[in-house]
Amino acid sequence: MKPSNVYTAFNPYFLIPFFGWVLFGIYAQWYWGKEAIFIFVNTHYSHSLDAMMSIITHMGEALFIIPVLLLLFFNASFRNPRFAGAASLANIGAFLCSQGLKSIFNHPRPLNYFNEAAWIHILPQWDHVYHRSFPSGHTTGAFALFSFLAFLLPKRYQSIGLLLFMAALMVAYSRVYLAVHFFDDVWVGSILGTVFSILAIRIFYRKRTSQTDE
């Protein structure tokens, strides 16, 4: 039977908006700069956004990412060394790379950069961090996970990739909103996470075919 689905590192519903985001990031950093972008995002707040961003940001953490991957692993079609290798490279690889870059650059976070200015919108229960800002680990994790999931979607369901992209983008937005990162931190983190997922699919699923498109 002719294979009806081939896993590739190309889901247009995820990658096309992602490429648009990358281009927007180049323009935004050139035209406005990281300080102006941070001030705009962080100072446009509301009680509902405070609650929403505090929840959304956790989708970039291991306590969210690992259970999602384990749920996939329980599915018989993903219970194999190929999936385990791809998931590890995409997510653990991206995490280790982001942590290494954090230690190398050790950029100040907004609270440190602006010397805890009174105008910064931050609540007591939020993380108050000051160092190792670049790149954003949460954003790296979110884009690694959600792009990886988008690339595993059968062709008939690839449109879900747009929702996965929006979820990852909301995590990136939350990190600036919550005053723990600048725009360049989340922008680079998004690229890092997505690139690791592309590499993982290209390496482990290069010859992966399926007999059904389910």
Secondary structure, DSSP 4 states (H G I P E B T S, - for coil): ----EE--S--HHHHHHHHHHHHHHHHHHHHT-HHHHHHHHHHS--HHHHHHHHHHGGGGSHHHHHHHHHHHHTSGGG-SHHHHHHHIIIIIIHHHHHHHHHHHH-PPPHHHHTTT-TTS---TTS----S--SS-HHHHHHHHHHHHHHHHS-GGGTTHHHHHHHHHHHHHHHHHHTTS--HHHHHHHHHHHHHHHHHHHHHHSTT-EES---
